[in-house]
Amino acid sequence: MKILVTGGAGYIGSHTVKELVKLGHQVLVYDNLSNGHKEAVNKKAKLVVGDLADSEKLNKAFKSFKPDAVVHFAAFIEVPESVSNPGKYYFNNVCFSVNLLETMVKNNVKYIIFSSSAAVYGEPKKIPIKETDPTIPVNPYGESKLMFEHILRDYDIAYGIKSVSLRYFNAAGDSSDGEIGQDPKHLSHIIPIVIEAAMGKRKSFTIFGSDYATPDGTCVRDYIHVEDLASAHVLALKYLIKNKKTDVFNLGKGFGNSNKEIVDAVKKASDIDFKVEYGTRRAGDPARLIADSSKAKRILKWKPKYDKIDRIVETTWKWHKNHPDGYEKNVE
């Protein structure tokens, strides 16, 4: 198939492009490179540098490539920034994403996989979180993801565009072969931030809160390896083409690891005993966030390969050790 991937030069997008190419699909990446890198795009995929706001350029890419389906990653993802600058998130993650849907309508493309987020749930009432649980986002980032899920359902009713929204929890890790990974300039995930402390780029790492109702008192999160996320997008696309049914799935391992366990795993992988400090709780941080991914495992036949946090951290350490400056300078 011919797949157009928005944001395919970014962290999760580039890993998914790599998986799609490996399976023999033709891939066109459409990315403005604001957070992505052309070096991260698989050499067998085509790259068009463009913005979702540019309807004319987007339409030209569709008409030239003639995709069978779309995988949509292009979004801003920083929660604190979404609070301080909500317009940036509503314009890009919602309004400009509607440009994408309008372009699909014009070009009669009927399938889209949407990179959503567990942020749509907000503060969960129970753990683990199911797809049927209330969606009450607590920040503009989560709101923008939920808004677009609603818009997707409307475009299904109006135009027959079928979609799968994948609500994943804490993306983690880098490619197992060390070829691609998360750019150090755009870190928002805990594991590479801890690794920066191990590498001496930070004086210490601070754990916010040590008095939560968890086994070691620190927050627990459901970490899912980026290659497992990539495989889920491919399986979701296969499911969507076959069943032609709009749906939503959680993606997570189904169990969590604490902040302290992350620190211990990084110390083990790096063999460096860096300084760790404890601070007060951050507002809005739940004690535990864990996905119920039984629906994805049952229907999509998805099974995460990286079930141990040590394995996830090892791939992250490998990437950052060999690429301390990301894609700007590689160290072999």
N, C-alpha and C positions, 0 to 999 in steps of 0.2 A: 504493500500500500504506500501511498504518498501522504506523509504526515507533516503538517506545518506546526512547528513548536515555537510559541512565543516565550521569550525569556529563556531560550535554550542555551544561552551562553553563561547562565548563572549557575549557582551551586547545585541545586537539585535538577534543574533543567538539563545541564550538560551531562549529568550521569544518565538521565533518561534518554537523551539523544544517543549516547553511546550504546545503550541497550537496544534501542530501536534499530540502529545501524547494524549491530551484531546479528539481529534477527532478519536482516535482509530488506528492511523498509527503506524507501527513499525519504530523506528528511530535509526540510528547509527550515532553518532557524531564523526567526524574525526577532531581533533584539536591538535595543538602543545602546547597549553596552554601558549603561549608567552604573550597573552593579555586576555586569558580566564581563567576560573576556573572550576575545576571538580565539585565543590560544586554547581555551577550554572546549571549543567546538570540535567535534570529531572531524577528521580530515575528509571523511567520506560524505559528510553532510554539507549542504550549501548554507551560506550565511548572507542574509540581507540586513544591513544595519538600518533600522528604522524604528520609529516610535508609533505606539498605538494611536496617538493623537493625530497622526498623519494619515487620514482616511484614504487620500489619493495614492500614497505609496503602498499602503497596506493592500488596497484593492488591486494595484498593479502586481504585487507579489502573488496574490491569489490567482489572478488571471493567467500569469505566466506559469506558475507551478501546478495549478489545478489540483489542490490537495483533496484527499478522500476524507480526511478528518483533521481535527485540531487538538493539540495538547497545550493548555493555557497556563503558563507559569508567571508571566510578566506581572509583577506586583511589587509594591513597597511593603516591607515586613517589620519595620522597627516599631514596636509598641509604644515606647516613650515618645518617639517622634510623632506618631499618629495622634497622641494626646496634645502635643504642643503645636502641631501643624496639621489639623484634620483635613483641611482643603486639599492638600497634596495627596492624601490617601483616597478621598472620595472622588477626586478628578481621575487619578490614574487607575485605581483598583475597581472603580465602578463606571464612571462616565466613559473613559477611554476604552474600557473593556466592552462597553456597549457598541463602540465603533467596530470592534472585532465581530460581535454577533451580527451587526448590520451588514458587514462585509461577507459573512457566511451566508446570510440570506440572499444577497445579490448574486453570489456565486454558487448557490444551491449546494452548500456543504452542510450535511445534516448531523455530524457527530462531533462532540467536543468533550474532552476530559479536563476537568477543572481542578487546579491545585488549590484546595481550600485549607481550612485550619481548624484545630481543636479550639481555637480562640472564639469560635462561634458559640461555644457552650457557656463561656463566662465562668462564674463561680458554681461548680457542680454541687448538686444536692446529695449525690451518692456516687460511690466509686465501686466498680469501674463504670465509665461513661458509655452509654449506648447511643446509637443514632437517633433513637426515639425520645431521648431525654430533652428537657427544655433548652432552647437556644436563646440565651440572654447575654450577649456580649457586654463586656465591661470597658471596652476601649474602641476608638474609631477603627483600628485595624480589624478587630473581630467583626465590627459592624459592617465594614466594607466587604468582607468575605461573605457574610450572611446575606447582605443585600444582593450580591451577584448570584448567589444560589437561588434566591427568589426570582431574580430576573431570568435565569436559565429556565425555570419552570414556566414562566410566562411565554418565553420564546418557543418552548415545546408546544404549548397550547396553540399559539398563534401561527407558528411556522413549521412545526414538526421537527425542530432541532432537538435531538436526543443528547443527554449529557449524563456524565457520572462525576459527582463531586467527591473528592477524596479529602477527608478531614484527618490530616495526620498530626501526630503529637510532636515530640521533640526530635527533629531531624539531627542526625549525628554521623560521624565518620567521614571517610574519604575513600576514593577508589582503592580497591585491594591491590591493584598493580602499581599504585603510586603515581599514575599519569595525571589525574585531575583531582582538585579538591577545593576547599573553601578559601577564598582570598583573605589573607590576614587583615586587609584594610576594611573589610566589611563584616567583622565578627559580631554576631549577636547570640551565638550559642555557647553554652557554658564550657564544653570540653576544650575547644581551641583557646578559650580565654585562660583556662587553667594551664594549658600547655605553654602559653606565653609566659606565665610565671615560672614554669620549669625551665624555659629557655633564657630566662633573665630579662625578658622584655618588660616585665612588670616586677615591682619590688616584692609583691606578695599577691596572694589571692584571698579575697574576702568572701566568706560564707555568711549570707544574711539570714540570721536566725538559727539558734541551736536548741530551741525549746518547743519545737513542734511535736505533735502527738505521733511521732514516727519512731522506729526502733533506735535510731541514733540521734534523734532530735533535729535533724536537718530535712529540708524539703525532699520529697520523692517525686521523680518524673519518669515517664515512659519514653525511653530512648530507642529510636528506630534507625537502623543504618540506612544511609542514603541509597545504597545499591538495592536494599529491600524496598525502598520507596519507588525506585526506578522500575523494578519488576512489577510492582503493584499497578503502576500506570499502564504498563504494557498489557497486563492481564485485564485491567478495566477496559481498555480499548477493544480487546478481543471480545469481552463480554458485551460491550455496547453494540458493536457491529452485528453480533449474532442475535442479541435479544431485542435490540431497538427499544430500550426502556430506560427512561430517566431514573437515576437512583443516586444514593449517597452511601459512602462507606467510611468507617473509621479505620485508621492504620496505626497500629502500635503493637508492641510485643505482648501486651496484656499483663505485664508486671513492671515494677519500677525499680530505679536505683536512686539512692540518696546523694545529696551533694558531697557528703563525706566519702561515699563509695567512689564517686567520680575522681575526687582528689587522690584517693589511694590508688586507683587504677592508673592515673597519670604518673604518679611517683613510681609505680611498678614498671610501666612501659619505658619511662625515661631514665630510670635509675638515678633520679635526682630528688633530694629531699629539700624542696623549696619552702618558703615561709607561708603559712596559712593563718589568717586572722578571722575572728568572728565578729560580725556586726549585728545590729538590731534587725528585726524583721522588716522587709519591704512591704509597703501597703499593697494589698491585693494578691499576695502570694499564697495560694492554697497549700495546705500541708502535703496533699497527694493529688496527682493528676495521672490517671491510668486509663487506658482505652480498653473497651470491650470490642475486640476486632473479630469476634466469632463470625459475624456476617461476611466479612471479606474472606475469611478463611474457608467458610462454607460455600459461598456462591462464586467467588473469583478463583477459588482453589489456591489462594495465596498463603505462603508459609515463609515467614522471615528466616533467613539463614543465620543471621547474627543474633544469637540469643544471649550471649555473654557480653557484659560491658567491657571486659578486658579486651576482647577481640575488636570491638568498636573503637576503643581508645587506641589500640595499636595501629590501626589504619590512619587515625588522625595524627598520631605522633610521627609516623613515617612520612606523611605528606608535609607537615610543617617543619620537620627536621631537614628535609631535602629541598624545601621551597620556603625558606624563612621570609622571603619578600614576595611570596605568591608567584604570580605569572611574570613579574618584572625581571626576576633573576632566579634561575634554577641552580641548585647546588647538587652536583652528582657525587 
